[in-house]
Amino acid sequence: MASTARVQVPIGQRALFLTTLAVPLTGWTVHALALHRKLAAARRDPLTGLLGRDGYTARARQITDRYGDSALVVLVDLDHFKQINDGPGGHAAGDRVLAATATRLTAWAGSRG
């Protein structure tokens, strides 16, 4: 028969011990969640909401790995965009073109990305 030794610890010491464990774990959890959100946001363009290069590449790889030859991955290049961006409307006009293009692509392909 095995015997178990029990040590009585005052409640104050137990609370201190639990607090000593809980505070760093809570801090690490909050930090990990914030970092995850920042990384997820960094994958998307803030103006259009579309995936950026790294996010697009990662997502395209996931799709092709999962569906193989049945997959369709589209990369869009706006012809003559530099002329719009450098034209009389400037970068504001370019931003409007990018936002409108993103809206149309999302309507066509769906918002899952």
C-alpha positions in Angstrom: 0.0 0.0 0.0 1.5 3.3 -1.1 1.3 6.2 1.3 0.9 9.8 0.2 2.4 12.6 2.2 0.3 15.7 2.3 1.7 19.1 3.3 -0.6 21.7 4.5 0.1 25.1 2.9 -1.5 28.2 4.2 -4.1 29.8 1.7 -2.0 32.9 1.3 1.0 30.9 0.0 -1.2 28.8 -2.3 -2.7 32.0 -3.8 0.7 33.5 -4.2 1.9 30.4 -6.0 -1.2 30.3 -8.3 -0.8 34.0 -9.0 2.9 33.5 -9.8 1.9 30.9 -12.4 -1.2 32.7 -13.8 0.2 36.2 -14.4 3.0 35.1 -16.9 0.7 32.6 -18.6 -1.9 35.2 -19.1 0.6 37.7 -20.4 2.1 35.1 -22.9 -1.4 34.2 -24.1 -2.4 37.9 -24.7 1.0 38.5 -26.5 0.5 35.4 -28.6 -3.0 36.4 -29.6 -1.9 40.0 -30.5 1.0 38.6 -32.5 -1.3 36.2 -34.4 -3.6 39.1 -35.2 -0.7 41.3 -36.4 0.6 38.5 -38.6 -2.8 37.8 -40.1 -3.3 41.5 -40.8 0.2 41.7 -42.4 -0.9 39.1 -45.0 -3.6 41.4 -46.2 -3.4 44.8 -48.0 -4.9 47.5 -45.8 -6.4 49.3 -48.7 -8.0 46.5 -50.6 -8.3 43.7 -48.0 -6.8 41.3 -50.5 -4.0 39.0 -49.7 -0.5 40.4 -50.2 2.3 38.6 -51.9 3.2 36.4 -49.0 -0.4 35.6 -48.0 -1.3 35.0 -51.7 1.7 32.6 -52.2 0.9 30.7 -49.0 -2.8 30.4 -49.9 -2.1 29.4 -53.5 0.2 26.6 -52.2 -2.5 25.4 -49.9 -5.0 25.3 -52.7 -2.7 23.5 -55.2 -1.6 21.0 -52.5 -5.2 20.2 -51.6 -6.8 20.2 -55.1 -3.8 19.5 -57.4 -4.7 19.8 -61.1 -8.3 20.7 -60.3 -7.3 24.0 -58.8 -7.6 27.4 -60.3 -5.3 30.1 -58.9 -5.6 33.6 -60.5 -3.0 36.3 -60.4 -4.2 39.7 -61.7 -2.0 42.4 -63.1 -3.5 45.8 -63.9 -2.3 46.9 -67.2 -1.0 50.5 -67.3 -1.6 51.1 -63.6 1.5 53.1 -63.3 0.0 55.7 -65.7 -3.0 56.0 -63.5 -1.0 56.2 -60.3 1.4 58.8 -61.8 -1.3 60.7 -63.7 -3.2 63.8 -62.9 -5.3 62.1 -60.1 -2.1 60.8 -58.5 -2.0 58.1 -55.9 -5.5 58.9 -54.7 -6.8 57.9 -58.2 -4.6 54.8 -58.1 -6.0 53.9 -54.6 -9.6 54.2 -56.0 -8.7 51.9 -58.9 -7.2 49.3 -56.6 -10.2 49.4 -54.2 -12.6 49.1 -57.1 -10.7 46.2 -58.6 -10.5 44.5 -55.3 -14.3 44.9 -54.9 -15.0 43.4 -58.3 -12.6 40.5 -57.8 -14.1 39.7 -54.4 -17.6 39.8 -56.0 -16.5 37.5 -58.8 -14.4 35.0 -56.7 -16.1 35.3 -53.3 -14.6 36.7 -50.1 -13.0 33.4 -48.9 -9.3 33.9 -49.3 
